[in-house]
Amino acid sequence: MTVNLWLKARGVELGASLFTAGVLIGGLAVGVPFLRARIPETFLYSFCCVAAVFLRAAIDLAVRGAVFAARTVRPMAPAETRLEPSGA
């Protein structure tokens, strides 16, 4: 996956989470009864929705970085072994 594709995918996720958070907080502003009864949970869910995208991106970057680092490390060349006839 190229950097541009990765950024587009994270951008879509971030947009969706911000939209969800906006709908929830907008529902509070309008006065939706079941949201007004749970104001702390609504803000917490809105925050978690957006934070999850950033956490997933950070974990994804860490894993990709570890895989990249593991691929760039070259294994040590085996030591030369001499095969000499025994007892000659």
C-alpha positions in Angstrom: 0.0 0.0 0.0 1.4 3.3 -1.0 1.6 6.3 1.3 -1.2 8.1 -0.7 -3.6 5.2 -0.4 -2.8 4.8 3.3 -3.5 8.5 3.9 -6.7 8.4 1.9 -7.9 5.4 3.9 -7.1 7.1 7.2 -8.8 10.3 5.9 -12.0 8.4 5.2 -11.9 6.8 8.6 -11.3 10.2 10.3 -14.0 11.8 8.3 -16.5 9.1 9.2 -15.6 9.4 12.9 -15.8 13.2 12.9 -19.2 13.0 11.2 -20.5 10.5 13.8 -19.2 12.7 16.6 -20.8 15.8 14.9 -24.1 14.0 14.7 -24.0 13.0 18.3 -23.0 16.5 19.6 -25.5 18.1 17.1 -28.2 15.8 18.6 -27.3 17.2 22.0 -27.5 20.7 20.7 -30.9 20.1 19.2 -32.2 18.5 22.3 -32.8 14.8 21.4 -34.2 13.3 24.6 -32.3 10.0 24.7 -29.0 11.9 24.1 -29.8 14.6 26.7 -30.4 11.8 29.3 -26.8 10.5 28.6 -24.7 13.7 28.1 -21.4 12.3 29.5 -21.7 9.1 27.5 -22.4 11.0 24.4 -19.3 13.2 24.7 -17.3 10.1 25.7 -18.4 8.2 22.7 -17.7 11.2 20.4 -14.2 11.5 21.8 -13.5 7.7 21.6 -14.8 7.6 18.0 -12.2 10.1 16.9 -9.4 8.9 19.2 -9.8 5.3 17.9 -8.9 6.5 14.4 -5.7 8.1 15.7 -4.8 5.1 17.8 -5.4 2.7 14.9 -3.2 4.8 12.7 -0.4 4.9 15.3 -0.5 1.1 15.8 -0.6 0.6 12.0 2.4 2.9 11.5 4.3 1.1 14.4 3.7 -2.3 12.9 4.6 -1.1 9.4 7.8 0.5 10.8 8.8 -2.7 12.6 8.2 -4.8 9.5 10.2 -2.4 7.4 13.0 -2.4 9.9 13.0 -6.2 10.0 13.2 -6.4 6.2 16.1 -4.1 6.0 18.2 -5.9 8.5 20.4 -8.4 6.7 21.2 -11.7 8.3 24.8 -12.3 9.1 26.7 -14.3 6.5 27.6 -17.8 7.8 31.2 -18.2 8.9 33.5 -20.0 6.4 33.8 -23.6 7.1 36.8 -25.6 5.9 36.4 -29.2 5.0 39.8 -30.8 5.4 40.4 -34.5 5.2 41.0 -36.0 8.6 44.1 -38.0 9.4 46.0 -37.2 6.2 
